[in-house]
Amino acid sequence: FDQFFVGIGAMNEVETYQYTSEEHVNLKSTNYINYLTELNEFITIQNVIYYQFKSNNIAHYRILWDSKFTMQGTGEKFDWISFNVNLKYRYDMSELNPKGDSYFEISNGLGFSF
């Protein structure tokens, strides 16, 4: 890896749920791994993975994954354009969703530098 980071921390999270108007305050552990690698001078991959859990119930946790793939154009004719693919995954287990809840999102696009 060209860059590699690990983080461990704590956070106080306040959530207000849309349908009940209840406010939940939780002390959570929040941890992450972040790495970036350049496969060559034109292709970059970055991944960040978070793992969070409640301090009073580690069975209630959240996993988040953000990934980005970037391919930069080459040569004088194409160095102003890039192609990007972004991936996001979320898994969340809590009192509201005891069986777990997840989603996966993919987006892509072109980048232009002027």
Steps between C-alpha positions, in 0.01 A plus 500: 500500500617851429307636800360300793325638809324340797283694742338411832268734681183569692203718415177614658222447245157660522238355266143621457286250312264631238184306590518499880669835577693312769852615567766237565834593651775239472868487583661309215837364408598609150789337315626519146757385248584728209737406224589638162703335231612621160516206261688721258520874433145499354299264725423561869293288740395618846301307760371613840334246730329605823386277783288662772325341798309616804699494823208349693409238235767383255236289318368829359757611247549673166739421218564759231717457191588781257708415196621716214666398174646778283656466156669817377527574127848488351700717268450867418173430318331317790670606826200729576249211526455220753260211554374425853312212662375533859368212711325534836376226728323535834387237748319615814362293787308673783182493706305630200632233267604198710549279192732753343455739214732557207535675169752518220548802274702533179562824315733594219584805298743704306717772648622802307786731600527841338 
